[in-house]
Amino acid sequence: MQFPAFFDQVPTITLRDPLAELLGSVQGGVMTYGYADAVRLAGHSCPTVASAYWLGVRAIRALYGDQMPQRGSISVDLRDPYEAGTTGVVASVLGLLTGAAGEGGFAGLGGQFVRRGLMRFGVDIPTELRFTRTDTGQAVLAQAHAHSVPGDPQTMRLMQMCLTGTASDAERTELGRLWQARVQRILLEHANDDAVFSLQAR
């Protein structure tokens, strides 16, 4: 499996999942997630997947500071309904990182480790997302502005050619290169740019 080299430069996040520890899934319940995991889940790398991953990482870090984040103890509210645009893609990536799930999620064991209902859609919030620690109630409002990192002007022309079947192999390769170059800029050059990734404690 050959991912673009920059995937390895994107910071990872390490969390402890008490359910994974209880069931012996991994020693100490400690797991590390990277951007490649989000890409494997979504099946592709794009500005939406990249923004969801990095916004999730930054929000979790903001909630826990120097503490080890607890997977399964973070609720995620999304302003848009599930079926709107790319909301489902964003939700999948954030569910990977936080453990939060909608109505089809894990119901728990003996009233513990419940993941079902930790992710809600169509919530009246001022930003795209809200992350909340279920143990303290501390929350972070979060919004991605990937549109502020434009792609190469040739991207849309090449995309149209690929979709209509008129692109050559070289043009298809160039589309992929330009597409991932934008993702790379979002995740590396603008990782700490508040104009692209805005977070506000609540």
Buried (B, 14 or more C-beta within 10 A) or exposed (E): EEBBEBBEEBEEBEBBBBBBBEEEEEEEBBBEBBBBBBBBBBEEBBBBBBBBBBBBBBBBBBBBEEEEBBBBBBBBBBBBEEEEEBBBBBBBBBBBBBBBBBEEBBEEEEEEBBBBEBBBBBBEBEBBBBBBBBEEEBBBBBBBBBEEBEBBEEBEEBBEBBEEEEBEEEBEEBBEEBBBBBBBBBBEEBBEEEEBBBBBEE
